[in-house]
Amino acid sequence: MKRQLTKMLGISGVIVKSQKQLENTLILEIENNSKTALCPKCQKNSYRLHQNHYFLIKDIPWGEIEVLLRVNRRQFKCDNCSKPEA
């Protein structure tokens, strides 16, 4: 089901991790499928996760169902310059 929802969502590089339905609301937890992030300061790739930030975005409805995207904005720590990066 998650693979089908990821395909229906149609956002490149983003996967649906889980879904929850509450009455007429569908909450899709999504995150970037990349395991690295590029440091904005030194342009090196980092694999070291620093922290997660979750927030909700209201998407367009699917028929009568309200859709909310629970986005995991992961923040990485750069091993090269030690700067936290988004």
C-alpha positions in Angstrom: 0.0 0.0 0.0 2.8 2.4 0.8 4.4 1.9 -2.6 1.0 2.7 -4.3 0.6 5.8 -2.2 4.2 6.9 -3.0 3.4 6.5 -6.7 0.0 8.4 -6.4 1.7 11.2 -4.5 4.1 11.7 -7.4 6.8 13.7 -5.6 10.3 12.7 -7.0 12.7 11.5 -4.3 10.0 11.2 -1.6 8.5 8.0 -0.1 5.4 7.4 2.0 6.6 5.8 5.3 3.2 5.3 6.9 -0.5 6.4 6.6 -3.2 6.9 9.1 -6.9 7.7 8.5 -8.9 9.6 11.1 -12.6 10.0 10.0 -12.4 12.2 6.8 -8.6 12.9 7.1 -5.7 11.0 5.7 -2.3 11.6 7.2 0.7 10.5 5.1 4.1 10.4 6.7 6.7 11.2 4.0 10.4 11.6 3.9 13.2 12.1 1.4 14.6 8.7 0.4 18.2 10.0 0.2 20.4 8.7 3.0 22.7 11.8 2.7 22.6 15.5 2.6 24.9 18.0 0.9 26.5 20.5 3.3 25.6 24.1 2.2 28.9 25.4 3.6 31.5 23.0 2.3 29.5 21.0 -0.4 30.5 17.6 1.1 28.0 14.7 1.5 27.1 13.7 5.1 25.6 10.5 6.3 25.4 11.4 10.0 21.9 12.2 11.1 21.8 15.1 13.6 18.0 15.4 14.3 14.5 15.1 12.9 12.0 17.9 12.5 8.4 16.9 11.8 5.7 19.3 10.5 2.3 19.1 8.7 1.4 20.4 5.3 -2.2 20.5 4.0 -2.3 18.9 0.6 -5.2 19.0 -1.9 -8.1 16.7 -0.9 -8.7 13.3 -2.5 -12.4 13.5 -3.2 -14.1 14.1 0.2 -10.9 13.1 2.2 -8.7 15.9 3.5 -5.0 15.0 3.0 -2.2 16.1 5.4 1.5 15.4 4.7 3.6 14.8 7.8 7.0 15.7 6.6 10.2 14.5 8.2 12.8 17.2 7.6 16.0 15.4 8.6 19.0 17.4 9.6 22.5 16.0 9.1 25.8 16.9 10.8 28.7 17.6 8.4 31.8 15.5 9.3 34.0 17.9 7.3 33.1 21.2 8.8 30.8 20.2 11.7 27.9 22.4 10.5 24.4 21.0 11.0 22.7 20.9 7.6 19.2 20.4 6.3 
